[in-house]
């Protein structure tokens, strides 16, 4: 799976922000590219997704550890009850 895209940061000057077309008719038949703001938003979305993925991995491990601990406690309680039953017989 390819790594996440990294887009350039926001332009540093007003000139870089200026729109290259004077009117809507100048854009007919051409394709506009994403803005720097879109790129920043996508970078932020990828970062958020990576953080959520890591959190889900950690939660999955925590849940598995809890299941194992509950099973161990349950086994210990069952063993304790068996011993109680055996000693009263």
SULBEL-V434594 format. One record per backbone hydrogen bond with DSSP energy under -1.0 kcal/mol. CO is the residue of the C=O (numbers start at 1). NH is the residue of the N-H. If there is no record, write none. Layout:
co/nh
CO/NH
CO/NH
//
This chain:
co/nh
23/26
24/27
27/30
35/39
36/40
37/41
38/42
39/43
40/44
41/45
42/46
43/47
44/48
45/49
46/50
47/51
48/52
49/53
50/54
51/55
52/56
53/57
54/58
55/59
56/60
57/61
58/62
59/63
60/64
61/65
62/66
63/67
64/68
65/69
66/70
67/71
68/72
69/73
70/74
71/75
72/76
73/77
74/78
75/79
76/80
77/81
78/82
79/83
80/84
81/85
82/86
83/87
84/88
//
